[in-house]
Amino acid sequence: MIVQPVAAEPTLESLLIEHVHGLSRWEQVFGPATALRTFGRLYTSIARRPRWLVPGEVKQCFCNATAFALVRDDVTYVEGFALDPALPIPMEHAWLIDAIGQVIDPTWDDNISC
């Protein structure tokens, strides 16, 4: 009897990484996807929703994250690709990270309330 190993379902993280790698293969020179592939990192830890976070307008992630990053010194602005588990299609997105590298998303409803 020959037993074939069953392929594991790809994780959201592996789908995201493969998407960036695929984009970088199409770039003729150093571009955004190559920069992400070379210098990017994966953020998987989501912080509890800070009391100061008032969610911003939907589909305005770059503006929402920038607005907080400009007035707060305890967060850092981050851009990249993100996945919604309900729709695992990589999307360009912006969010914040706190001092320990946890994601604070002022647009998507990822943060758990305190």
C-alpha positions as CSV (number, residue, x, y, z in Angstrom):
1,M,0.0,0.0,0.0
2,I,1.4,3.4,-1.0
3,V,0.3,6.4,1.1
4,Q,0.5,9.8,-0.4
5,P,1.0,12.7,2.0
6,V,-1.9,15.1,2.1
7,A,-0.9,18.7,1.2
8,A,-1.6,21.0,4.1
9,E,-3.8,24.0,3.6
10,P,-1.7,27.1,3.0
11,T,-1.7,29.5,5.9
12,L,-2.7,33.1,5.5
13,E,0.9,34.1,6.2
14,S,2.2,31.8,3.5
15,L,-0.3,33.1,1.0
16,L,0.8,36.7,1.8
17,I,4.5,35.9,1.5
18,E,4.0,34.1,-1.8
19,H,2.0,37.0,-3.2
20,V,4.9,39.4,-2.4
21,H,7.4,37.1,-3.9
22,G,5.3,36.8,-7.1
23,L,5.0,40.5,-7.4
24,S,8.8,41.0,-6.9
25,R,9.5,38.5,-9.8
26,W,7.7,40.9,-12.2
27,E,9.6,44.0,-11.2
28,Q,12.4,44.9,-13.6
29,V,14.3,46.9,-11.0
30,F,14.1,47.4,-7.3
31,G,10.4,48.3,-6.5
32,P,7.9,48.1,-3.7
33,A,7.5,44.3,-3.8
34,T,11.2,43.7,-3.9
35,A,11.6,46.1,-1.0
36,L,9.0,44.1,1.0
37,R,10.6,40.8,0.1
38,T,14.1,42.1,1.1
39,F,13.4,44.2,4.1
40,G,9.8,43.5,5.1
41,R,8.6,41.5,8.1
42,L,5.5,39.6,9.0
43,Y,3.2,41.1,11.7
44,T,0.9,38.6,13.3
45,S,0.4,39.9,16.8
46,I,-2.5,42.2,17.3
47,A,-2.7,44.6,20.3
48,R,-5.8,45.2,22.3
49,R,-7.6,48.3,21.1
50,P,-6.1,51.3,22.9
51,R,-8.5,53.7,24.6
52,W,-7.4,56.5,22.4
53,L,-8.1,54.7,19.1
54,V,-11.2,56.0,17.4
55,P,-11.6,53.9,14.2
56,G,-11.2,55.8,11.0
57,E,-13.1,55.8,7.8
58,V,-13.3,52.6,5.8
59,K,-11.1,52.4,2.7
60,Q,-8.9,55.3,4.1
61,C,-6.2,53.2,5.8
62,F,-3.3,55.3,4.6
63,C,-4.9,58.5,5.9
64,N,-6.2,56.9,9.1
65,A,-2.8,55.4,10.1
66,T,-0.9,58.6,9.1
67,A,-3.2,60.8,11.2
68,F,-2.4,58.9,14.4
69,A,1.3,58.5,13.5
70,L,1.7,62.2,13.1
71,V,0.4,63.1,16.6
72,R,1.5,60.1,18.7
73,D,5.0,59.1,19.6
74,D,4.1,55.7,20.9
75,V,3.2,54.2,17.5
76,T,4.9,53.7,14.2
77,Y,3.3,53.9,10.7
78,V,3.6,50.7,8.6
79,E,2.6,49.9,5.0
80,G,2.4,46.6,3.3
81,F,-0.1,43.9,2.4
82,A,-2.7,42.5,4.7
83,L,-5.2,39.7,4.6
84,D,-8.7,39.5,5.9
85,P,-9.2,35.9,6.9
86,A,-12.8,36.0,5.5
87,L,-11.3,37.0,2.1
88,P,-7.7,35.8,1.8
89,I,-6.7,38.2,-1.0
90,P,-3.6,40.3,-0.3
91,M,-4.5,44.0,-0.2
92,E,-2.2,47.0,0.1
93,H,-2.8,48.4,3.6
94,A,-1.5,50.7,6.2
95,W,-1.6,50.3,10.0
96,L,0.4,51.2,13.2
97,I,2.6,49.1,15.5
98,D,3.2,49.8,19.1
99,A,6.6,49.7,20.9
100,I,6.6,45.9,21.1
101,G,5.6,45.3,17.5
102,Q,2.0,44.6,17.9
103,V,-0.4,45.7,15.2
104,I,-2.9,48.5,16.0
105,D,-5.2,49.0,13.0
106,P,-7.1,52.2,12.9
107,T,-9.2,51.1,9.9
108,W,-10.0,47.4,10.1
109,D,-11.8,46.0,13.1
110,D,-8.9,43.8,14.1
111,N,-8.3,45.2,17.6
112,I,-10.0,43.5,20.5
113,S,-11.7,46.0,22.8
114,C,-10.2,46.6,26.3
